[in-house]
């Protein structure tokens, strides 16, 4: 996997991008000394990166998020600390961005810093089992909305198609034609196909498999 100093995960609400971002931060920490994860999701999500705070502390991963995360308040406040990772050339940062074009507006504030870093990926997380992204054409429309909102272009695609704990090998295989078409329409590479860790051995023929551990939620949903 071509690791960049800044990796942005963005996708439609309910795509599972936060779980992907959390797992990717753990992946990076096995390979690099300094890793941070930043929560810029100002759209009310199923769960926030804050829900995995204890795991981050245990693995010495810096968490940057709103002070209101995991509280009863849903205030779109962004922390001043969000600029810090861009000043550290030895730091690998994972950014979890809001669920649609409205949430991506927050990313626009950081787009100049991201572009100037010279080492970033902006990955579109798609779940073809979620409403509004059930076809390649629908997913492409969401991609373009996000790009227009944040003034950054996607560099790759993450196939995170799943139905939670009910996901089987067949569910993932059925989405392969959809993601291939999305790659063709967008002219972007498939960077990873996420697979729940207990299913990995059943899907060894799938391109760029990335094992996922499902994170516990605090807020529910």
N, C-alpha and C positions, 0 to 999 in steps of 0.2 A: 504494500500500500504506500502510495506517495504522500508522506506526511508533510504538511505545511505548518508554518508557525501559527497561523490562524485558520481555524476551520469553522465555518458558519453553517449551521443546520437550520433550514427554513422549510416550512410546508404548511399545508392547509390545516385548520383547526381539527384536531383528532387524528392527525396522521401518525402520531407516535414519535414525533421528532425529539421530544424531551428524553424519552427513554433511549433513543439512539445516541443523543448527545452525551448522556450520562455514561453509557457503556463505552463510548469512544474516548471519553476522558480517562476512564479506567485503563483502557487499552494504551493510551499515550503514556500514562504514569508508569507502566511496566518498562517503557523504553526511554523515558526522559526524566530528569530530576525535578524540573519545575513545570507544573501543569496547573492551569486555572480553568474554571468553567464559569461562564457569565450568563445569567438569566435575563434576557431582554424581552421576555414574553409578557406584554402588557394586556393581552387578551386573556380572559379568564380560562385557564387550561384545565385538563383533567388532573394533572398534578404538576408541581413545579420541581425544579432542581433542588429547591430547599428541602424537599421531602427526603433527599438522600444525603443530607448534611452530615450525619454521623459517619456514613461510609466515606465521604470526602475527607473528613478529619482523620479517620483511621488510615487512609492512604496518602495523607499529606497533599491533598489537592485543594487549592484555594477556590472558594466559592464567592462569587460576586453577584449579589442580587438585591432587590429592593428590601428595605427593612420591613415592609408590609407582607412579604411573601409568607405563605402558610399561616396567615392570620385571618381574622374574620373581615378584614378590610380589603377591598379590591380597588386599590389606588394605583394608577399608572405612574408611579414614581420611579425614576431611574437613579441609581447610585452614582455619586461623583467618582467612586473608585473604578468605574467602568473604563476610564481612559488609561489606567495604570498599565495593563498588560501590553499595550502598544509601545510602551517605552522600554520594555525589557526584551532584548534580542535573544536571551537564552530561555525565554518562557514560551511554552506551547499553550495556546488559548483555544477553548471550545466555546462557541457562542450559540445559545439556544434562542431563536428569534420567534416572535409572535405568530399566531396561527393563520394569518392571512395578510392581505395588503395593508390593512389598518395597523396590524402589529408590526409590519415591516417598516413602517414610517420611523419607528424608533431606531432602526438600523441605519437609516439615512444620516443620522447625526454622526455616525462612526464611519461612514463610507469613505471619506477622504483618508482617514488613518489606515483603513483596511487596504485601500488601493496602494497607498504609499509604502506599505509594509514589504511589498514585493514577494510575499510568501503567504498566499492564502487560497483557500478553496471555499466556494459557496455552493453547498449541496442541497438540492431539492429533494425533500423526503416525501415520497408518495405512498399512499395506502389505497389500492384500487378497490378495497372493500368499504371505503368511506363515501358518503354522499358528496357529490360535486367533483369527485376525482375517480369515477368508475370507468372512464375510458381515457385513452391517451390524449384525445382532443380536449376533454375537460381538464385534465391535468396540465396540459400546455397552457390553457387559458389562465389557470391559477398562477402558473409560473410567471407569465408575462405581467400579470397584475402586481405580483410581488416585486419583480424587477423594476417596474415603473415607479413603485412606491418608495423603494430604497436606493435607487440610482446605482445599483450593482447588478451585474449579470451572473447567472448561475454558471458554474464550471463543470458540474457533474450531477448525477442522479443517484439517489438511494432508494431501492425498492424495499419498502418496509410494509408490504402488504400482509395483513394478518387479521385474525378475528379473536385476538387475545389467547386465552388458555385453550380455546377450542381449535386453534390452528393445527392443521395437519400438513403432511408432505404435499398432498394433493392441492390444498388451498394455495400454497406457494407456487407450485408448478403451473397452475391455471393462470397466473398473472404474468408469466414470462412473455407471452406474445404482446401483452399490453405495454410492458416496460420496454421491449425492443422497439415497438412502434413509437413510443415517446422519445426514445433515444434518436430515432430517425428524424422525427419531426423537429426536435430541438437541436439536432446535430451535437449532442452532448454524450459523453461516455457514461456507462453504468459503472459507478465507483464501487458499490457494494449491494448485495442482496442480504438483508438481515434475516437471520433464522434463529428462533428460540434455541438455546444451547442444547436441549435434549433432542432436537430434530436434526442437528448438523450431520450426523453420520448417515442419515437417510437421504441427504441432498448433496452428496459429494460431487455430482455432475453439474451443479448449478454454478454459474460464473460468480467469482468474487464473494463467496459466502462470508458473512461477518456474524459470529455468534453473539446472541443477546441474552442477558439475564434480565428477567422482568423485575422492575424496581417496585418496592412497596410504596403505597400512597398514603398520604396523611389526610388530604382533603376529600378523597374519594372521587367518584365520577367514572 
